[in-house]
Amino acid sequence: IRRVATDVLSAFATPFEVGGHVFQIATSVGFASSERHGADADELLASADFALYRAKQAGGQRACMFEPEMRRASIARRETQDEMLRALRE
């Protein structure tokens, strides 16, 4: 999986021309393994999305594999955010 992700990044590293216009695309890749990161398609896509967010957060133009800590950190941030909103209401 990592090799394919690296190949995707390499494919977009060089500017390319379409219809007389030159494009240079900054690419980030997030990926997850169905064997370890998702019991079904929705969970697998969510895991890959967490990895994509991490790749972009790290500056982009990189590939990042999902790690369970990514989901835990997101849940913790959401819980903190919810607690702060409850505190503001009270």
Backbone as a printed PyTorch tensor [residue, N CA C, xyz], in Angstrom:
tensor([[[  0.8350,  -1.1930,   0.0000],
         [  0.0000,   0.0000,   0.0000],
         [  0.8710,   1.2450,   0.0000]],

        [[  1.9080,   1.2180,   0.8240],
         [  2.7820,   2.3930,   0.9270],
         [  3.4520,   2.6940,  -0.4200]],

        [[  3.8360,   1.6480,  -1.1510],
         [  4.4890,   1.8540,  -2.4460],
         [  3.5230,   2.5110,  -3.4350]],

        [[  2.2870,   2.0690,  -3.4510],
         [  1.2890,   2.6640,  -4.3480],
         [  1.0550,   4.1240,  -3.9690]],

        [[  0.9590,   4.4080,  -2.6790],
         [  0.7700,   5.7980,  -2.2290],
         [  1.9420,   6.6660,  -2.6590]],

        [[  3.1500,   6.1390,  -2.5340],
         [  4.3450,   6.8770,  -2.9600],
         [  4.3280,   7.1040,  -4.4720]],

        [[  3.8730,   6.1020,  -5.2250],
         [  3.7710,   6.2450,  -6.6790],
         [  2.7720,   7.3440,  -7.0590]],

        [[  1.6740,   7.4420,  -6.3260],
         [  0.6760,   8.4980,  -6.5900],
         [  1.3050,   9.8670,  -6.3520]],

        [[  2.0230,  10.0040,  -5.2410],
         [  2.6950,  11.2760,  -4.9550],
         [  3.6800,  11.6320,  -6.0590]],

        [[  4.4430,  10.6520,  -6.4990],
         [  5.4340,  10.8830,  -7.5650],
         [  4.7620,  11.2900,  -8.8680]],

        [[  3.6330,  10.6920,  -9.1670],
         [  2.9260,  10.9960, -10.4160],
         [  2.4800,  12.4480, -10.4750]],

        [[  2.1760,  13.0400,  -9.3300],
         [  1.7150,  14.4260,  -9.3130],
         [  2.8200,  15.4210,  -8.9680]],

        [[  4.0260,  14.9480,  -8.7420],
         [  5.1280,  15.8350,  -8.3590],
         [  5.5690,  16.7370,  -9.5150]],

        [[  5.4190,  16.2660, -10.7270],
         [  5.8360,  17.0210, -11.9040],
         [  4.6470,  17.7690, -12.4930]],

        [[  4.8130,  19.0630, -12.7760],
         [  3.7190,  19.8070, -13.4190],
         [  3.3270,  19.1460, -14.7460]],

        [[  2.0510,  19.2580, -15.1130],
         [  1.5920,  18.6710, -16.3660],
         [  0.6760,  19.6600, -17.0770]],

        [[  0.5250,  19.4550, -18.3720],
         [ -0.2410,  20.3790, -19.2020],
         [ -1.5220,  19.7210, -19.6840]],

        [[ -2.6140,  20.4840, -19.6160],
         [ -3.9020,  20.0330, -20.1340],
         [ -4.5390,  21.2240, -20.8470]],

        [[ -4.8140,  21.0630, -22.1140],
         [ -5.4870,  22.1130, -22.8710],
         [ -4.7340,  23.4300, -22.8710]],

        [[ -3.4120,  23.3720, -22.8950],
         [ -2.6150,  24.5850, -22.9210],
         [ -2.4000,  25.2260, -21.5570]],

        [[ -2.9110,  24.6280, -20.5030],
         [ -2.7310,  25.1360, -19.1410],
         [ -1.8150,  24.2010, -18.3710]],

        [[ -0.8970,  24.7800, -17.6110],
         [  0.0310,  23.9870, -16.8050],
         [ -0.5150,  23.8950, -15.3870]],

        [[ -0.5580,  22.6770, -14.8900],
         [ -1.0550,  22.4170, -13.5370],
         [  0.0470,  21.8060, -12.6810]],

        [[  0.1330,  22.2770, -11.4650],
         [  0.9950,  21.6490, -10.4680],
         [  0.1060,  21.4100,  -9.2510]],

        [[ -0.0440,  20.1640,  -8.9070],
         [ -0.9880,  19.7910,  -7.8640],
         [ -0.2350,  19.2960,  -6.6370]],

        [[ -0.5500,  19.8920,  -5.4930],
         [ -0.0110,  19.4010,  -4.2240],
         [ -0.8870,  18.2300,  -3.7990]],

        [[ -0.2750,  17.1010,  -3.5640],
         [ -1.0140,  15.8780,  -3.2940],
         [ -0.6970,  15.3420,  -1.9120]],

        [[ -1.7270,  14.8950,  -1.2310],
         [ -1.5740,  14.1930,   0.0370],
         [ -2.3600,  12.8980,  -0.0760]],

        [[ -1.8550,  11.8500,   0.5540],
         [ -2.5030,  10.5430,   0.4880],
         [ -2.6690,   9.9950,   1.8930]],

        [[ -3.8710,   9.5530,   2.1970],
         [ -4.1320,   8.8460,   3.4380],
         [ -4.6010,   7.4550,   3.0810]],

        [[ -4.0830,   6.4490,   3.7460],
         [ -4.4970,   5.0890,   3.4130],
         [ -4.6310,   4.2390,   4.6630]],

        [[ -5.4210,   3.1820,   4.5160],
         [ -5.6680,   2.2490,   5.6020],
         [ -5.7610,   0.8480,   5.0110]],

        [[ -5.5010,  -0.1440,   5.8290],
         [ -5.5440,  -1.5390,   5.4060],
         [ -6.8400,  -2.1790,   5.8870]],

        [[ -7.5620,  -2.8090,   4.9840],
         [ -8.8310,  -3.4280,   5.3670],
         [ -8.6340,  -4.5270,   6.3910]],

        [[ -7.4800,  -5.1450,   6.3890],
         [ -7.2100,  -6.2340,   7.3330],
         [ -7.0780,  -5.7320,   8.7640]],

        [[ -6.6230,  -4.4920,   8.9400],
         [ -6.3460,  -3.9950,  10.2860],
         [ -7.1210,  -2.7470,  10.6800]],

        [[ -7.6490,  -2.0020,   9.7180],
         [ -8.1690,  -0.6730,  10.0360],
         [ -9.6430,  -0.4690,   9.7440]],

        [[-10.3560,  -1.5110,   9.3880],
         [-11.7660,  -1.3180,   9.1150],
         [-12.5380,  -2.6170,   9.0080]],

        [[-13.5740,  -2.7590,   9.8090],
         [-14.4120,  -3.9540,   9.7670],
         [-15.3740,  -3.9090,   8.5780]],

        [[-15.6580,  -2.6970,   8.0820],
         [-16.5380,  -2.5410,   6.9220],
         [-16.0430,  -1.3460,   6.1020]],

        [[-16.6980,  -1.1120,   4.9770],
         [-16.2540,  -0.0500,   4.0570],
         [-16.2860,   1.3260,   4.7090]],

        [[-17.3320,   1.6090,   5.4870],
         [-17.4380,   2.9290,   6.1190],
         [-16.3000,   3.1660,   7.1070]],

        [[-16.0020,   2.1590,   7.9100],
         [-14.9200,   2.3080,   8.8870],
         [-13.5640,   2.4250,   8.1890]],

        [[-13.3800,   1.6670,   7.1220],
         [-12.1250,   1.7280,   6.3710],
         [-11.9350,   3.1120,   5.7440]],

        [[-12.9930,   3.6630,   5.1590],
         [-12.8980,   5.0070,   4.5750],
         [-12.6430,   6.0630,   5.6450]],

        [[-13.2830,   5.9150,   6.7970],
         [-13.0490,   6.8630,   7.8920],
         [-11.5950,   6.7880,   8.3470]],

        [[-11.0480,   5.5890,   8.4220],
         [ -9.6480,   5.4270,   8.8280],
         [ -8.7150,   6.0940,   7.8260]],

        [[ -8.9770,   5.8820,   6.5430],
         [ -8.1540,   6.5180,   5.5080],
         [ -8.2850,   8.0370,   5.5780]],

        [[ -9.4700,   8.5250,   5.9080],
         [ -9.6880,   9.9700,   6.0290],
         [ -8.8870,  10.5490,   7.2000]],

        [[ -8.8410,   9.8290,   8.3250],
         [ -7.9980,  10.2670,   9.4500],
         [ -6.5410,  10.3830,   9.0020]],

        [[ -6.0740,   9.3980,   8.2340],
         [ -4.6910,   9.4070,   7.7550],
         [ -4.4570,  10.5550,   6.7800]],

        [[ -5.4290,  10.8300,   5.9180],
         [ -5.3070,  11.9500,   4.9800],
         [ -5.2120,  13.2670,   5.7280]],

        [[ -6.0490,  13.4400,   6.7410],
         [ -6.0010,  14.6560,   7.5580],
         [ -4.6180,  14.8210,   8.1850]],

        [[ -4.0610,  13.7350,   8.6930],
         [ -2.7230,  13.7860,   9.3040],
         [ -1.6640,  14.1550,   8.2650]],

        [[ -1.7620,  13.6070,   7.0510],
         [ -0.8050,  13.9350,   5.9880],
         [ -0.8660,  15.4210,   5.6400]],

        [[ -2.0780,  15.9620,   5.5430],
         [ -2.2290,  17.3870,   5.2460],
         [ -1.7290,  18.2420,   6.4010]],

        [[ -2.0350,  17.8140,   7.6220],
         [ -1.6190,  18.5410,   8.8190],
         [ -0.0860,  18.5970,   8.9190]],

        [[  0.5780,  17.5810,   8.4000],
         [  2.0360,  17.5130,   8.4480],
         [  2.6850,  18.3010,   7.3100]],

        [[  1.9010,  19.0500,   6.5630],
         [  2.4670,  19.9000,   5.5220],
         [  2.1250,  19.4690,   4.1120]],

        [[  1.4350,  18.3570,   3.9680],
         [  1.0320,  17.9070,   2.6420],
         [  2.1710,  17.2970,   1.8560]],

        [[  1.8440,  16.9070,   0.6550],
         [  2.7820,  16.2600,  -0.2610],
         [  3.4700,  15.0700,   0.3970]],

        [[  2.6490,  14.2700,   1.0860],
         [  3.1630,  13.0640,   1.7340],
         [  2.0510,  12.0390,   1.8510]],

        [[  2.4620,  10.8140,   2.1200],
         [  1.5210,   9.7170,   2.3360],
         [  1.5770,   9.3240,   3.8040]],

        [[  0.4250,   8.9970,   4.3440],
         [  0.3510,   8.6500,   5.7560],
         [ -0.5910,   7.4540,   5.9290]],

        [[ -0.1360,   6.4550,   6.6550],
         [ -0.9710,   5.2980,   6.9430],
         [ -1.7270,   5.5230,   8.2490]],

        [[ -2.9660,   5.0580,   8.2960],
         [ -3.7820,   5.1950,   9.4880],
         [ -3.1370,   4.4800,  10.6740]],

        [[ -3.2280,   5.1270,  11.8190],
         [ -2.8240,   4.5360,  13.0870],
         [ -3.9860,   4.7340,  14.0540]],

        [[ -4.3260,   3.7320,  14.8610],
         [ -5.4700,   3.8500,  15.7700],
         [ -5.4220,   5.0960,  16.6570]],

        [[ -4.2400,   5.5760,  16.9880],
         [ -4.1240,   6.7780,  17.8220],
         [ -4.7750,   7.9790,  17.1560]],

        [[ -4.8090,   8.0120,  15.8280],
         [ -5.4490,   9.1210,  15.1100],
         [ -6.9270,   9.2170,  15.4870]],

        [[ -7.6070,   8.0770,  15.5430],
         [ -9.0250,   8.0650,  15.9020],
         [ -9.2060,   8.4570,  17.3660]],

        [[ -8.3550,   7.9170,  18.2440],
         [ -8.4570,   8.2400,  19.6690],
         [ -8.2490,   9.7310,  19.9070]],

        [[ -7.2710,  10.3270,  19.2320],
         [ -6.9970,  11.7560,  19.3970],
         [ -8.1830,  12.5920,  18.9140]],

        [[ -8.7930,  12.1770,  17.8190],
         [ -9.9510,  12.8980,  17.3000],
         [-11.1280,  12.8250,  18.2700]],

        [[-11.3600,  11.6570,  18.8340],
         [-12.4430,  11.4900,  19.8130],
         [-12.1760,  12.3430,  21.0430]],

        [[-10.9280,  12.3640,  21.5070],
         [-10.5730,  13.1690,  22.6760],
         [-10.7880,  14.6520,  22.4010]],

        [[-10.4010,  15.1320,  21.2050],
         [-10.6240,  16.5370,  20.8400],
         [-12.1110,  16.8560,  20.8150]],

        [[-12.8930,  15.9440,  20.2620],
         [-14.3420,  16.1620,  20.1720],
         [-14.9700,  16.2090,  21.5670]],

        [[-14.5360,  15.3150,  22.4530],
         [-15.0650,  15.3090,  23.8180],
         [-14.7230,  16.6050,  24.5470]],

        [[-13.5040,  17.0960,  24.3590],
         [-13.0960,  18.3580,  24.9740],
         [-13.9390,  19.5070,  24.4290]],

        [[-14.1390,  19.5000,  23.1340],
         [-14.9510,  20.5380,  22.4980],
         [-16.3870,  20.5060,  23.0430]],

        [[-16.9480,  19.3110,  23.1660],
         [-18.3040,  19.1760,  23.7080],
         [-18.3780,  19.6760,  25.1440]],

        [[-17.3750,  19.3470,  25.9490],
         [-17.3400,  19.7990,  27.3430],
         [-17.2690,  21.3170,  27.4260]],

        [[-16.4640,  21.9280,  26.5530],
         [-16.3490,  23.3830,  26.5580],
         [-17.6760,  24.0390,  26.1680]],

        [[-18.3600,  23.4770,  25.1870],
         [-19.6460,  24.0320,  24.7770],
         [-20.6840,  23.8980,  25.9000]],

        [[-20.6850,  22.7620,  26.6000],
         [-21.6010,  22.5940,  27.7480],
         [-21.2900,  23.6050,  28.8440]],

        [[-20.0010,  23.8180,  29.0990],
         [-19.5950,  24.7830,  30.1290],
         [-20.0370,  26.1940,  29.7570]],

        [[-19.9260,  26.5590,  28.5040],
         [-20.3590,  27.8860,  28.0630],
         [-21.8740,  28.0630,  28.2200]],

        [[-22.6280,  27.0290,  27.9300],
         [-24.0820,  27.0970,  28.0690],
         [-24.4960,  27.2260,  29.5450]],

        [[-23.7600,  26.5630,  30.4200],
         [-24.1020,  26.5830,  31.8380],
         [-23.5980,  27.8500,  32.4970]]])
